[in-house]
């Protein structure tokens, strides 16, 4: 949710890292973000769950990757 929210607000995501215990927005806003970005017109709960699970895995891998670390790649791969 934190990434999607910042993405919609056109923030730079290269330097953002998920904050596990940080509460942002409401439950309704979170659900609205998932519905907007899941890519399915009328998703079921399991489709939303799969979308959030897959997105979470991908973002964790991205945060852990040296190729996505802005300190390492500097401006070479900006926005990667």
C-alpha positions, 0 to 999 in steps of 0.5 A: 500500500505504501508503495502504491500510494507514493506511486500515485502521488508521483513520489520518487520510489527509488529511495523509499523503503517499506516501513513495517510498523508504520500505519498510513491511510485508512483501511478503505484507502488501502482497499481502494489502492489495491482495487485500482492497481490489481488490473482486474475490473471486479476482482474476487477476494482471492484475486486481491490477495494474490495481487497483494502477495505477489506485489509484496514478494516482488517489492521485498526482492527489489529492496534486497537487490543491490541492482535496485539500491540507489546508493550502488547504482547512483544515476546509472539505472535511475528508476529501474 
